[in-house]
Amino acid sequence: MVVAHLNHPTRTLDGFFQPGSFVRLREMSATYNMGTRIASLARARSASLTLTARNLGRITNYRGIDPETDFQASQDNDSPSEFQTIAPPSFFVLRFNLGF
């Protein structure tokens, strides 16, 4: 994250840089293979249940919204900011597979 006031594009009057290193748990998946007894209830040979999750969390000292978020800067050389930017959403998928 850069916080600075720019008078001229080639020099910065004041500001600081913030470390943007991070570790992110981007995707995790777990599958449970059900027995043939449960699969036979649906007239199938096999059945499995899979739970997948994305963007579960991150470890960082970054004080902004997200280290991967793009900055918004205007054409008038304003200071870059994270105003109205959104971090990647977390979501979950539950899948039921039948093998015939």
Residue pairs with C-beta under 8 A, 6 or more apart in sequence:
1 17
1 18
1 20
1 62
1 63
1 64
1 71
1 82
2 15
2 16
2 17
2 18
2 71
2 79
2 80
3 15
3 16
3 79
4 12
4 13
4 14
4 15
4 16
4 79
4 80
5 12
5 13
5 14
5 15
5 79
6 12
6 13
6 77
6 78
6 79
7 13
9 77
15 79
18 62
18 63
18 64
19 61
19 62
20 60
20 62
20 67
21 60
21 61
21 62
21 67
22 58
22 59
22 60
22 62
22 67
22 68
23 58
23 59
23 60
24 55
24 57
24 58
24 59
25 55
25 56
25 57
25 58
26 54
26 55
26 56
27 52
27 53
27 54
28 52
28 53
28 56
29 50
29 51
29 52
29 53
30 50
30 51
31 48
31 49
31 50
32 48
32 49
32 50
33 46
33 47
33 48
34 46
34 47
34 48
34 49
36 45
36 46
38 47
39 45
39 46
39 47
39 98
39 99
42 98
43 100
44 98
44 99
44 100
45 99
45 100
46 97
46 98
46 99
47 96
47 97
47 98
47 99
48 96
48 97
49 94
49 95
49 96
49 97
50 93
50 94
50 95
50 96
50 97
51 92
51 93
51 94
51 95
52 92
52 93
52 94
52 95
53 90
53 91
53 92
53 93
54 88
54 90
54 91
54 92
55 88
55 89
55 90
55 91
56 90
58 66
58 67
60 67
64 82
65 82
65 85
65 86
65 87
66 85
66 87
66 88
68 87
68 88
69 82
69 85
69 86
69 87
70 85
71 80
71 81
71 82
71 85
72 80
72 81
72 82
72 83
72 84
72 85
73 79
73 80
73 81
